[in-house]
Amino acid sequence: MNAIVEVQGLTKRYGSLAAVDDVSFQLEAGRVYGLLGRNGAGKTTLMSLLTGQEFATEGRIEVFGKSPIEHAAVLDQLCFIRESQRYPDDFEPRHVLRSAEWFFPDWDAAFARQLVEEFRLPLKRKIKKLSRGQLSAVGVIVGLASRAPLTFFDEPYLGLDASARQLFYDRLLADIAERPRTVVLSTHLIDEVADLLEHVLVIDRGRLIVDADAEELRGTAAAVVGPRAAVDAFVAGREVLHRDGIGGLATATVHRLSEAERAEAVGAGLELAPVSLQQLVVRLTGATESEVVNR
């Protein structure tokens, strides 16, 4: 395992609030991670700590073998694009892209120009005059063209329409296939990015509750459907994430079902339906679907 980020016992408190609470994990080189969870769960704070923009209250962070705080050699390898990325009001997108090469040693100006054309970004319009989608495109272009070895995207593409978001996903996949790097996507649009993700971190109330391979995680839960009495009998003693039903029919989302248990359910006349990654995160964090999808 080639870990480029190592986090141990990381805590960040604001007064009595633990925004990040005793979190430990590793990030490997060349993988795409999903950092998922509800609004206010601690995702942005965690990324700010990893990129040296916040000081930890407790714990250890090593990025490329060093603390990210005030280590230029580390910071040169990072790119952190926020949803609420701020630029000087008198800036235009061309100024942002021109200055990006000062901060990112691997900046690819030709790739940036290609993306400007594809996202139809007006280069000579004041930042404060851009639409939300155009402002999102600025961040996406910087994040992609930075070619930083460790790149964080904190929901910067929410302002993009569906076609532009798909363009972002396509360009990201193509670029990392050609030039591998580690990417962390913090997003509420989980179903949209599910196929991109190789590993999933789920944070809830500041604590890391899932640290798992994405493919393995997708297969850990199933929706058990059938007559209420039969469903209740089958799920008794098992980890049930959610129950629903109407009349005599019931559905239960059950976590960590083995193949033998799945066969047992089918033998009992019950149906098994897959649970999407987004549905699983919703159930694990106790969020509503709108809380995860919308912001």
N, C-alpha and C positions, 0 to 999 in steps of 0.2 A: 504494500500500500504506500502510495506517494502522497502523504498529507502535506498540503501547503498551508492549512489553517488548523491550529490546535487550540481548543478552548476547554478550560478546566475550572469548574466551580465559579463560573462568571455570574456576578450579581451587580446590578445597577439600581440604586435607590434614589428616589426623589422624596426626601423627607421620610414619611412612613410607608410610601408606596414603593414596592419592588417591581420596577418595570421589567427587569430581567432577573430571574430568581434561580440561582444555583444551576446554571446551564453548562453542560459539557458535551462536546461533539468534535468531529474532525471533518474537514473538506478535502477531498482528493483532487489532484490535478486533472484537468481535461474532462470534467463531468458537469452536467447541468443539474442544478439543485432547485427544488421548489421550497420556498420558505412560506408556509401557509398558516392561516389562523384568522381569528376575528379581528375587527377594528379594535385598536387599543391593546392587543395581546402582547405587544413588545417587539414586533418584527423590525420596525424602523429603528428603534433604540438599539437592538442587537446589531444591525448593519452599521449604525453610527459608531458603535464600539469597535467593530471589526475594521473600520476604515480610519480609526484614530481621531474621530470627531467628537468622541465622548470619552471621559475617564471612567474606568470601572470602579465600583465601590469595593468589590472583592473579586478574587479570582485571577486567572492567568489567560492571556491571549498571546499567541504567537502566529504571525502571518509571514510566510517565507522565512521562518526561523527567528524572527525578531518581533518585539513589540511594535505595533503600528504607530504608536505615539512618537511623533517627532523623529521618525526614521525616514529620511528622504529616499533611501534605496528601496524601502517597502512601499511608500506612498506612490512612487513612480510606477509601480506595477498594479495599482488599483484604479478602478473607475467606479464611482457611485452616482447613479442617476436616480434622482428622486421624482416623485409625481409633482411635487410643488417646487421644482427646481427654480431658483431665482437668478435673474440676470439684471444688470443695470437697465433702467427704463430707456435710456437713449441708445442702447445697443440694438443692432439688427442681427438677424441670424448669421450673416456673413462675418460679423465681428466675433460671434461666439465660436464659429468654426475656425476662424483664423487664429484665435487665441488658444484653441484646444491643443494645437501642436506644441505649445510651450509647456503643457502639463503632462502630455502623454508621449513618451519616447517612441512608441510604436504607431503613432498616429498615421493613418492612411488617407491623405488628402484626396486622392483619386477615388477611393471608395466613398468618401464623404460626398463628393460631387455627384457620383452615380446615385446615391441615396437621396440627395436633394431633388434630382430629377424625378425619381420614382415616387417620392412622397409629395411632389409638387409644392415644395416649400418656397415661398417668396423670400429671397435673400435680402432684399433691400427695404423691408417693412419693419417699422419699429416693433421691438418685442412686445410693448404694451398694446400694440394694435393687432397682434396675432390672435386668431381664434384659439380655443382650448386645444383643438386637434393639431393645429400648426405648432403650438408651443410644445405639445407632446412629441411631435415629429423632431423638433430640435434636439430634445433629450435622447430620443431613440437613435438618431444619427450620430450624436456624440458617443453614445455608449457602444454602438457597433463599430464605428470608424476608429475608436480609441485603440482597439485591438489589445486592450489591457489584459494581462494574464489572469487577473481576477476581477470580474465585472459584476456589479450589483445593479439590478433594475428594480427599483421600488415603485411599482405601479405607474411608470411614466407613460404608458401607452393607453391608459384608460380614456383619454380624450380622443383617441383615434376611432374612426368608423371601422366596421367589420373588415372591409377590404384592406384598409391600411394596417390593421392589426395582423391580418394574415400575411401581408407583405413583410412585416417585421419578423414574424415567426419563420417565414421562408428564408429570409436573408440571414437570420441568426443561425438556423440549422446549416445552411450552405457554408457560412463563414467558419463555424467551429469545426465542420467536417474537414475543411481545407487547412485551417489554422487552429488546432485545438487550444482551448483555454477553459478556465473554470468560470461558469456563469451561475449566479444566484438570482432567481426570479421570485420576487415577492408579489403575489397577485391574488385577487379575488376571482378572477376569471379562470377557475381551476380546470373546468372541462375543456376550455380552449387550449390550454398549455399542457394538458395531461400527457399527450404523446411525446412532448419534448423532454419531460422530466425523467431523469435517471435515478434520482434519490430525493426523498421527501423529508423535510423537517417541519413538524407542526408545533407551534408554540401557543399556549393558552394561559392567560393570566401570568405571563412572564416565565412560565415553566415549559420545558421541552417535553412534550408528551408522546411524540413520534419521531424516530430517527431510523428510517427504513428504506431499503431499496424500493423504488416505485413499483416495479413489476410484482414483487412479492406482496407489497401492501395492497395492491388492487385485488389480489386473490384472498385476502384474509377475512373478508366479510361477505355475507350473502343475505338477501331478503328471503325469508321463509314465508310462504303464502299458502293458506288453506283454511279449513274450518277452524274456528276459534279454539275449540277444545283440543284439537290435534296440535295446533301451533303452540298452545299453552303447555301441553304435555311435553312437547319436544324441547322447548327452550328452557324448561325448568332446570335451574342450576347452571345455565350457560350465561355468557356475557352478552346481554341484550342492550344494544345501543338505542333502539327506538321501537316503539309499538304503535300500530295504527290498525284501524278496522272499521267495518261498517256491517251492521247486522250480524250474521253468523260467521262472516269471513274476517280473517285477521292477517296482518303482515307484521313480522318482527325482523328487524335488522340485527343479525347475530355476528359477533366478532370472533375471529379465530376458530373457524370451523375446519376440522380436518377432513380429509377425503372420506374416511370411515364415517364421520358424522354426516357428511353430505349424503352418502349412500343410505344411511339410516333414515334421513329425512325423506328421501325419495321412496324408500321402502314403506314409510308410513303414509304415503299418498300425498305428501306435500310437494309443492313446487318451489324451486330455488331460482331466484332472479339475481343477476349480477348487481353489484353496488358500485356506482362510479366513484372515482377518486373524490370528486366534489361532495357527493352525498356522504361519503365516509368521513371526510373532514367536518362536515356539518354535524354529523351524529357524534363524533368524538369530542367536539368542542361545545356541544349544546346550543349551537347557533341556529338561527332560522336561515333558510336558503337565501333570502334577500340580504341578510347581514353579510354573508360570504360573497355574494355576487356584486352587490351594490356598495357604493361608498358615498 
